[in-house]
């Protein structure tokens, strides 16, 4: 409604300007006509009042004056038309410049609300652009929230960041929910390192990734408090929320199935998606039935008990040590990559 009113107002201004131009041209024509009539009348009176001028001389003088008048009229009309055209062009240009400025300001406002500020392509390996921007956002934020099937890369970012957020919230799939795990695992079938593997194998790999993520996050508890919640979710995208922006990775974009890392869009703080996603991760933490907060006081005994409740399996220190070593083997290459940015 607001857009149509603004557009109608612009066209009304344009129509009014064109009407004014037509009125000025009409008044100019009337003025020229009146000037011609007065000039002819005065000249005729002056010629009649002089008895010394013969008729042939009058006609000759009239002929010469007509020629001079025609030349003058041609020159005047040409110059006047050019001046009028230039004036009309400047007026139209000024009007459209004003309308363009209003349109651009409106688009800029809409851009902040609905449009992404950056786009990152899908890739098979670690992309420099997105990881540099994420680490920059990470180091400048006091709040960080993550939602995805697993959080295997989050601990590496915490360990490498020059300044860690004061609040870290992570939401992952609950590994005991077989349907959600199987559905999320099936989305990875097209990736180069997953092709040809049965669904049950992919599901077990995802459950293992979640366990590795928990251990990796637990080992970051001395850097900052870690809050983890688990949900039954479709996990069709990955969301990373910072103070300045939100990064949304779309797993189902075109040929993203065949890439290890999906395309990603970045939306600024204040945008609709930023506000909704930040509120969403807060609400998920509040309503989650399974959640944990690791602090500097947490011990391996707390970790073992949490993994036992989370997986429904008996967990011992040896298993935790195995997970810890496997995670270090997995994440070492990514940590080296981040340190090289």
C-alpha positions as CSV (number, residue, x, y, z in Angstrom):
1,X,0.0,0.0,0.0
2,X,2.8,2.4,1.0
3,X,4.7,1.6,-2.2
4,X,1.7,2.4,-4.5
5,X,1.0,5.7,-2.7
6,X,4.7,6.7,-3.1
7,X,4.6,5.7,-6.8
8,X,1.3,7.5,-7.4
9,X,2.8,10.6,-5.8
10,X,5.8,10.5,-8.1
11,X,3.7,10.2,-11.2
12,X,1.4,13.0,-10.1
13,X,4.5,15.2,-9.8
14,X,5.6,14.2,-13.3
15,X,2.1,14.9,-14.7
16,X,2.0,18.3,-13.0
17,X,5.4,19.2,-14.4
18,X,4.4,18.2,-18.0
19,X,1.2,20.3,-17.7
20,X,3.2,23.3,-16.5
21,X,5.5,22.9,-19.5
22,X,2.5,22.9,-21.9
23,X,1.0,26.0,-20.3
24,X,4.3,27.8,-20.6
25,X,4.5,27.0,-24.3
26,X,1.0,28.2,-24.9
27,X,1.6,31.5,-23.0
28,X,4.8,32.0,-25.1
29,X,2.8,31.5,-28.3
30,X,0.2,34.1,-27.2
31,X,3.0,36.6,-26.3
32,X,4.7,36.2,-29.6
33,X,1.4,36.6,-31.5
34,X,0.5,39.7,-29.6
35,X,3.9,41.2,-30.2
36,X,3.6,40.6,-34.0
37,X,0.1,42.3,-34.0
38,X,1.2,45.4,-32.1
39,X,4.4,45.7,-34.2
40,X,2.4,45.5,-37.5
41,X,-0.2,48.0,-36.3
42,X,2.4,50.6,-35.2
43,X,4.4,50.2,-38.4
44,X,1.3,50.6,-40.6
45,X,0.3,53.8,-38.8
46,X,3.8,55.2,-39.2
47,X,3.9,54.4,-42.9
48,X,0.5,56.1,-43.6
49,X,1.5,59.2,-41.7
50,X,4.5,59.9,-44.0
51,X,3.2,61.5,-47.3
52,X,6.7,61.5,-48.8
53,X,6.9,57.7,-49.1
54,X,5.5,56.2,-52.4
55,X,3.7,52.9,-52.7
56,X,6.5,51.0,-54.5
57,X,9.0,52.2,-51.8
58,X,6.6,51.0,-49.1
59,X,6.2,47.6,-50.7
60,X,9.9,47.3,-51.1
61,X,10.5,48.2,-47.5
62,X,7.9,45.7,-46.4
63,X,9.5,43.0,-48.5
64,X,12.9,43.7,-47.0
65,X,11.5,43.7,-43.5
66,X,9.6,40.5,-44.1
67,X,12.9,38.8,-45.1
68,X,14.6,40.2,-42.1
69,X,11.7,39.2,-39.9
70,X,11.7,35.6,-41.3
71,X,15.5,35.3,-40.6
72,X,15.1,36.7,-37.1
73,X,12.1,34.5,-36.4
74,X,14.0,31.4,-37.6
75,X,17.0,32.3,-35.4
76,X,14.8,33.1,-32.4
77,X,12.6,30.0,-32.7
78,X,15.7,27.8,-33.0
79,X,17.3,29.4,-29.9
80,X,14.1,29.5,-27.9
81,X,13.3,25.8,-28.7
82,X,16.7,24.7,-27.6
83,X,16.5,26.7,-24.4
84,X,13.0,25.2,-23.7
85,X,14.2,21.7,-24.5
86,X,17.2,22.1,-22.2
87,X,15.0,23.5,-19.4
88,X,12.5,20.7,-19.8
89,X,15.3,18.1,-19.8
90,X,16.8,19.6,-16.7
91,X,13.4,19.6,-15.0
92,X,12.7,16.0,-15.9
93,X,16.2,15.0,-14.9
94,X,15.9,16.7,-11.6
95,X,12.6,15.1,-10.9
96,X,13.8,11.6,-11.8
97,X,16.9,12.1,-9.8
98,X,14.8,12.9,-6.7
99,X,12.6,9.8,-7.4
100,X,15.7,7.6,-7.9
101,X,17.2,8.8,-4.6
102,X,13.9,7.9,-2.8
103,X,13.8,4.5,-4.6
104,X,17.4,3.8,-3.7
105,X,16.9,4.8,-0.1
106,X,13.8,2.5,0.1
107,X,15.7,-0.4,-1.5
108,X,18.5,0.1,1.0
109,X,16.1,-0.1,3.8
110,X,14.5,-3.2,2.4
111,X,18.0,-4.7,1.8
112,X,18.8,-4.5,5.5
113,X,15.6,-6.2,6.4
114,X,15.3,-9.0,3.8
115,X,18.4,-9.3,1.6
116,X,21.7,-11.0,2.5
117,X,24.9,-9.0,2.9
118,X,27.1,-11.7,1.6
119,X,26.9,-15.0,-0.3
120,X,29.4,-17.9,-0.1
121,X,29.6,-20.7,-2.7
122,X,29.4,-24.4,-2.0
123,X,32.8,-26.1,-1.9
124,X,34.5,-29.4,-1.4
125,X,37.2,-28.0,0.9
126,X,37.6,-25.3,3.5
127,X,36.6,-21.9,1.9
128,X,38.8,-19.0,2.8
129,X,36.1,-16.3,2.4
130,X,33.4,-17.7,4.7
131,X,35.8,-19.0,7.3
132,X,37.6,-15.6,7.5
133,X,34.3,-13.8,7.9
134,X,33.0,-16.2,10.5
135,X,36.2,-16.0,12.6
136,X,36.0,-12.2,12.3
137,X,32.4,-12.3,13.6
138,X,33.5,-14.8,16.3
139,X,36.2,-12.6,17.7
140,X,34.0,-9.5,17.8
141,X,30.9,-11.1,19.4
142,X,29.9,-11.6,23.0
143,X,27.2,-14.1,21.9
144,X,27.4,-17.1,19.7
145,X,24.7,-19.7,18.9
146,X,24.9,-22.7,16.6
147,X,22.3,-25.0,15.3
148,X,23.1,-28.0,13.1
149,X,23.1,-31.8,13.0
150,X,26.5,-31.9,14.8
151,X,28.9,-29.2,15.9
152,X,32.2,-30.8,15.0
153,X,33.8,-27.5,13.7
154,X,32.7,-25.3,16.6
155,X,35.3,-26.3,19.2
156,X,38.1,-25.5,16.7
157,X,36.8,-22.0,16.2
158,X,36.6,-21.5,20.0
159,X,40.2,-22.7,20.4
160,X,41.6,-20.5,17.5
161,X,39.6,-17.3,18.1
162,X,41.6,-14.4,19.5
163,X,38.6,-13.4,21.6
164,X,35.9,-15.9,22.6
165,X,32.2,-15.0,23.1
166,X,31.0,-14.9,26.7
167,X,28.0,-17.0,25.8
168,X,28.1,-20.0,23.6
169,X,25.0,-22.0,22.8
170,X,25.0,-25.1,20.7
171,X,21.9,-27.0,19.5
172,X,22.4,-30.5,17.9
173,X,20.3,-33.5,17.1
174,X,19.5,-35.9,19.9
175,X,21.5,-39.0,19.0
176,X,18.9,-41.3,20.6
177,X,16.2,-40.1,18.1
178,X,16.7,-42.7,15.4
179,X,14.2,-41.2,12.9
180,X,15.8,-37.8,13.0
181,X,19.3,-39.1,12.9
182,X,18.5,-41.4,9.9
183,X,16.7,-38.5,8.0
184,X,19.7,-36.2,8.6
185,X,22.2,-38.9,7.6
186,X,20.4,-39.6,4.3
187,X,21.0,-36.0,3.3
188,X,24.8,-36.7,3.2
189,X,24.7,-39.6,0.8
190,X,25.8,-37.5,-2.2
191,X,29.0,-36.1,-0.6
192,X,32.2,-37.4,-2.1
193,X,33.3,-39.1,1.2
194,X,29.9,-40.6,1.9
195,X,28.9,-42.1,-1.5
196,X,27.9,-45.7,-1.6
197,X,27.6,-46.1,2.2
198,X,24.4,-47.7,3.6
199,X,22.0,-45.4,5.6
200,X,22.6,-47.2,8.8
201,X,26.4,-46.6,8.5
202,X,25.8,-42.9,7.8
203,X,23.5,-42.7,10.8
204,X,26.1,-44.2,13.0
205,X,28.7,-41.9,11.7
206,X,26.4,-38.9,12.5
207,X,25.9,-40.2,16.0
208,X,29.6,-40.5,16.4
209,X,30.1,-37.0,15.1
210,X,27.7,-35.7,17.8
211,X,29.6,-37.6,20.5
212,X,32.9,-36.1,19.2
213,X,31.3,-32.7,19.2
214,X,30.3,-33.0,22.8
215,X,33.8,-34.0,23.9
216,X,35.4,-31.2,21.8
217,X,33.0,-28.7,23.3
218,X,33.6,-30.0,26.8
219,X,37.3,-29.5,26.4
220,X,36.6,-25.8,25.6
221,X,35.0,-25.2,29.0
222,X,38.1,-23.5,30.4
223,X,37.9,-20.9,27.6
224,X,34.3,-20.1,28.0
225,X,31.1,-21.7,29.4
226,X,29.4,-24.1,26.9
227,X,25.7,-24.6,26.8
228,X,24.5,-27.6,24.7
229,X,20.9,-28.6,24.0
230,X,19.5,-31.5,21.9
231,X,16.4,-31.5,19.7
232,X,14.3,-33.6,17.5
233,X,14.6,-31.5,14.3
234,X,14.8,-31.9,10.5
235,X,18.1,-30.0,10.4
236,X,17.7,-28.9,6.8
237,X,20.2,-26.0,7.3
238,X,23.0,-24.9,9.6
239,X,22.7,-21.6,11.5
240,X,25.5,-19.7,13.2
241,X,24.4,-16.5,15.1
242,X,26.7,-13.7,16.2
243,X,26.2,-10.2,17.4
244,X,26.7,-8.7,14.0
245,X,25.2,-11.2,11.7
246,X,23.8,-14.7,11.1
247,X,25.2,-17.3,8.7
248,X,22.7,-19.7,7.2
249,X,24.0,-22.7,5.2
250,X,21.4,-24.4,3.0
251,X,22.0,-28.2,2.6
252,X,19.3,-28.6,-0.1
253,X,20.4,-25.8,-2.5
254,X,20.7,-27.2,-6.1
255,X,23.7,-29.6,-6.3
256,X,24.7,-29.0,-2.7
257,X,24.2,-32.7,-2.1
258,X,27.4,-33.4,-4.0
259,X,29.6,-31.0,-2.0
260,X,31.1,-31.4,1.5
261,X,30.2,-27.8,2.4
262,X,26.8,-26.2,1.3
263,X,26.3,-22.6,0.1
264,X,25.9,-20.0,2.8
265,X,24.1,-16.7,3.1
266,X,25.0,-14.0,5.6
267,X,22.3,-11.6,6.9
268,X,23.1,-8.5,9.0
269,X,21.9,-7.8,12.6
270,X,18.5,-6.1,12.3
271,X,17.4,-8.3,9.4
272,X,14.2,-10.4,9.7
273,X,16.2,-13.7,9.5
274,X,18.7,-12.5,12.1
275,X,16.0,-11.6,14.6
276,X,14.0,-14.8,14.0
277,X,17.0,-17.1,14.2
278,X,18.4,-15.5,17.3
279,X,15.1,-15.8,19.1
280,X,14.7,-19.4,17.8
281,X,18.0,-20.6,19.4
282,X,17.1,-18.9,22.7
283,X,13.7,-20.6,22.7
284,X,15.2,-24.0,21.8
285,X,17.4,-23.8,24.8
286,X,14.5,-23.0,27.0
287,X,12.2,-25.8,25.8
288,X,14.8,-28.6,25.4
289,X,14.4,-31.6,27.6
290,X,18.0,-32.6,27.2
291,X,20.6,-29.9,27.9
292,X,23.9,-29.4,29.7
293,X,26.1,-26.5,30.7
294,X,29.9,-27.1,31.0
295,X,32.0,-24.7,33.0
296,X,35.5,-24.6,34.3
297,X,34.3,-26.6,37.3
298,X,33.0,-29.5,35.2
299,X,35.1,-32.7,35.2
300,X,35.4,-35.8,33.1
301,X,33.0,-37.5,35.5
302,X,30.3,-34.9,34.5
303,X,31.1,-35.6,30.9
304,X,30.8,-39.3,31.3
305,X,27.5,-39.0,33.0
306,X,26.2,-36.7,30.4
307,X,27.2,-39.0,27.5
308,X,25.6,-42.0,29.4
309,X,22.3,-40.1,29.6
310,X,22.6,-38.7,26.1
311,X,23.3,-42.0,24.3
312,X,21.7,-44.5,26.7
313,X,25.0,-46.5,26.7
314,X,27.4,-47.3,29.5
315,X,30.4,-44.9,29.1
316,X,33.7,-45.2,30.8
317,X,36.9,-43.1,30.9
318,X,38.6,-45.2,28.2
319,X,35.8,-44.5,25.8
320,X,36.0,-40.7,26.5
321,X,39.7,-40.8,25.9
322,X,39.1,-42.6,22.6
323,X,36.6,-39.9,21.6
324,X,39.0,-37.2,22.6
325,X,41.8,-38.6,20.5
326,X,39.6,-39.3,17.5
327,X,38.4,-35.7,17.7
328,X,41.9,-34.3,17.8
329,X,42.9,-36.4,14.8
330,X,39.8,-35.2,12.9
331,X,40.1,-31.5,13.7
332,X,43.8,-30.9,13.5
333,X,43.8,-30.1,9.8
334,X,41.0,-27.6,10.2
335,X,42.7,-25.9,13.1
336,X,45.9,-25.5,11.0
337,X,43.7,-24.0,8.2
338,X,42.1,-21.4,10.6
339,X,45.5,-20.4,12.0
340,X,46.7,-19.7,8.5
341,X,43.9,-17.3,7.6
